[in-house]
Amino acid sequence: MAENKQKPIPQPYQDTQPYWDAAKEKRLILQRCLDCGKPQFYPRGVCSHCLGSKLEWFDSSGRGKVHTFTISYRAPHPGFANDVPFVVAIIELEEGVRMMSNIIGCDPKTVRIDMPVKVVFETVTPEITLPKFTPA
Amino acid sequence: MNALYKKAAIVGVAESDIGRVPHKSKYQLSAEASRLALDDAGLSVKDVDGVFTTIITQGGESSSMLMSEYMGIRPRYTDSTSIGGSSFVVYVEHAAAAIHAGLCEVALICHGSTNISDRGGRAGPVSTRETVYGPAQFEEPYGTSTVSSYALAAQRHMHEYGTTSEQLAEIAVATRKWASMNPKALMRAPISIEDVLNSRMVSSPLHVLDCCLVTDAGGAVVLTSMERAKDLKKRPVAVLGTGEAHDHRMISQMPDFTQTAAAISGKLAFERAGVTHKDIDVAEIYDSFTITVLLTLESLGFCKKGEGGAFVSGQRTAPGGDFPMNTQGGALSYTHPGMFGIFTLIEAVRQVRGECGPRQVKDAELALCNGTGGVLSSTGTVILGRV
């Protein structure tokens, strides 16, 4: 059995290092383009709306709602063998961007689309903390 | 009418051994399918001057170079476009354009995969990597997978339009009926809607019978100019219209979870072919999951958005129904080596040629193929027919 198998861990890179640094401090940060004003997720080196390079980071409220979700009954990776069933969800943040996460701290069967959720932080390694969501 | 169309034709199609073929490599399956497709056309490997392929790899092999080398081909036109299972459908557009422009004369599109043998069975892990590089680091650490990604779309469609698991199951049941008439199909025993609903939940709302098979297989398609096609072994099946599009890579970036890029590629293919939905005699729609088909039918415009569930109800896509679809048994019941796109083309050509025996759709003259790749990310649409 693969119980001790490690889950896949993000390897921060140029675009994403600030995001993971902030997550370590239990902050969810997003990017906003200073040229067109639009926010984006995931972090990029340019704006995915206008290709501008002037981006600023800002703190998300960490609040949003479930755009869609699935209860995964099968571990796609040995690291998740002990987690099934677990919820993979697309969260629509108040700031207007969508991100994937897990919804934890509740029975998976109680998760609904449009359900309000808020961010919580799960420390995975000394370097990586994952933003996850729980019913608000 | 775009000048590109009716200038190239598919002249040879074939699949390799399919199923669980552990004693053959993916390269061999691709090459054997290629030989059979060239035989089908009455051409030899020496005639091939354009190669179009992509292989599922771990090591970033340059697919068209590798497969050309493997088969002893030195092409003057090469294309390793890699946009998932739709790649092979999209290659038809690329090949037709290359042939029309005189950049190559005989185009070989091929694919081989040992997806089930490599994984050690259908239930084997999709991934075992421990570090995630690139944008995937915003998804993989949350335990997502291909089936979960499609499930996210299915759940949203159900929420917005009231689509039901029963309606999705209609697709799996109808497809199995077609498979029962194809001796090459891997799953031929009849199933009921209840069987689908009672099958194991993999990622809600998708059950295991909502999911495609995982198999080994190879397939190949040969195209040439309409002029040269006239002298070959079989009746040419002309490329009448094509389209390609993608609107995201990762599922979290999908702009609208209830619509695929087939809304774009399909519209282009219909416009370019100068035909309408009612003209299509048979549809081969990549069915990685039942929801893929439902979203694709809506996105292509065979029904309105949100009406896909009603459209497929009453076994409309089954043998005898008024919308014959996935007539070889699809990825759900025939074969699915990780990327299925090429098999939509193979069956469409056989239907238009009238070679399909008991599962032949009567007077099938016009066929539509739609490939979907990635996680509902990319689409290729091709309309084929007699000229």
Interface residues (C-beta under 8 A of the other chain):
Chain A: K5 Q6 K7 P8 I9 P10 Q11 P12 Y13 T16 F41 Y42 H67 T68 F69 T70 I71 S72 Y73 R74 A75 P76 H77 P78 G79 F80 D83 F86 V88 A89 I90 R98 M99 M100 S101 N102 I113 V124 I128 L130
Chain B: A123 P125 V126 S127 T128 R129 E130 T131 V132 Y133 G134 P135 Q137 F138 E139 E140 P141 Y142 G143 T144 S145 V147 S148 A151 L152 A153 A154 Q155 R156 H159 R200 M201 V202 S203 S204 P205 L206 M250 I251 S252 Q253 F257
